[in-house]
Amino acid sequence: MRQGLTIADLEDLLEDIKVYLELEQGKNVEYWRDIITIASDELSQLRKLDSSQRGTMSALDYYSTGR
């Protein structure tokens, strides 16, 4: 089982980072962009994992019902 931020957590984090970018008015832009890159990559991986797990479960459900 994966332990860490959920898809919703990462989406919220990305929104919060956008706020910090505005508040800091040009300060630490590289830092926040790097964090956005990392969080976006993690979100993408988590969505792929979630999608593949749902697809696997759907197939298992289909075959377990005898259809």
N, C-alpha and C positions, 0 to 999 in steps of 0.2 A: 504494500500500500504506500502510496506517495504521501509524504508529509511535507507540508509547506503551504504556500498560498494557493487558494482556489482560483478558478477562472474569475469569479466575481471580485475576489480580493485584488487580483492583478488589474482588472478593469478599473476598479476604484483607485488603485495606486497610480495608474497612468493619468487619470483625471486630476488627482491631487498634485502630481508632478507638474502638470500644465499650469496649475494655480501658482506653484512656487516659481516657475519660470517667469510668470507675469509679475509676481511680487518682488522678485529680485532685480527686475528691470535691467537685464543684461549682465548681471553678475553670475558667475558660475555656470554659464550657458553650456560649456563643454561637459561639465559634470552631469548636469541634468539630462542632456542629450544622450550621454553614455548610459545613464540609468534607464532612460526611455528605451534605448536599444536593447538592453538586457531584459527589462520587464516585457517588452514586446516579443522578444524571442521566446522567453519562458511561456508567455501566454499562447503563442502560436503552437509550441510543443504540447502544451497542456490541452489545447483544443483538439489537436490531432489525436492525442491519446484518448481523450474523452469520446471523440467520434468513432475511433476504431473499436473501443470497448463497447459502445452502444451497438455498433454493427455486429460485433461478435455475439453480444447478448441476444440481439434480435434473431440471428441465425440459430442460436441454441434454442431459443424459445420456439421457433418455427419447427425445428426438427423434434423437439421433445413433445410436441403436441400430436405428432404422428401424421402431419400433413404431407 
